[in-house]
Amino acid sequence: MFREILQRQQPTVYQILSNSLKDSKLSHCYLFTGPKGTPKKETALLLAQSLVCEKKGDWACEECASCRRVQEGNYGDLVYIDGAGKPIKVEMIDALKTRFEKTALEKNGHKIFIIDNCETLTLKSANSLLKFIEEPAGEMTGIFITSQPERLLPTIVSRCQTVSFRPLSRNEFHTLALEKGLDEVTAHFVSGLIDSADQIETVSASEPFSSALVSFMEFNRLFFKNRPEAVLYLQERFSKLNRNDRSSARDTFRYFLDISLQFVSDILNGYQSADDEYDRLLKTASESSFDRSRYLKAIAETRDGFNMAANGLLLIDQMLYKLLEV
């Protein structure tokens, strides 16, 4: 149930909407703002469900026929407009207004519109909306969604109740990653590499990340047993940095460095992993006499210089030389 997820992830948003639903003091227009990946659209749909739910509680049951139809996008009195990647033109707003001027299609009678990525409203379409939201006809609720509120007309913003979504923490990204079916180690490292929830699947499913994680685990397994062998492994693993698939290899090595930085942080912070293999690696590293600060410095300096490095193999060799000395 998304309601429980919202309560856990965005307690302030949850409380604001909960109080409004409980007291029947809903605004006629909302502006949901917050970083990409925060559940603004999902919350908009939950609020829409709560306005038309057949079970008449404060919050939607998320299970009745009306709730399911809202979620599936086929509720007669709900209009969803998405401006992602394209301007929202006045013709789309005029069509919305024409539709809402007619008698409600549903027995509930409450009309709802959601405009996602509303920062792409053209000046003409935004102005067309103003009177419409100032003088709503009958029961109507509008929800605007954006991660760039500074691009909206102040006159639109002033007519809405702004509800701000906070960025998710790494622990929340980790929980979401597990809920999406990622294994413990993948979820742990992905959660440290992203800044929005919609990146979880993109990063975890990418070949460079998957390859980097395999390389990281094998390199460090060897590193604490036989460093020369670990060096040879990494040199061979990234021997294509200056060949035809250079871009893919560079992306993989960049992820390798990012994962390695997280690894040192985990050691220093005494992190305990729920994954047996990674937890054993952490314990082996913790019990080793290697110089953690020099290891971290070697990885960090390589990461800082990698984007500007023309010769990736030379940079790797320099890093490996430093690691042999830690």
Secondary structure, 3 states (H helix, E strand, C coil): CHHHHHHHHCHHHHHHHHHHHHHCCCCCEEEEECCCCCCHHHHHHHHHHHHHCCCCCCCCCCCCHHHHHHHHCCCCCEEEEECCCCCECHHHHHHHHHHHHCCCCCCCCCEEEEEECHHHECHHHHHHHHHHHHCCCCCEEEEEEECCHHHCCHHHHHCCEEEECCCCCHHHHHHHHHHCCCCHHHHHHHHCCCCCHHHHHHHHCCHHHHHHHHHHHHHHHHHCCCHHHHHHHHHHHCCCCCCCCHHHHHHHHHHHHHHHHHHHHHHHCCCCCCCHHHHHHHHHHHHCCCCHHHHHHHHHHHHHHHCCCCCHHHHHHHHHHHHHCC
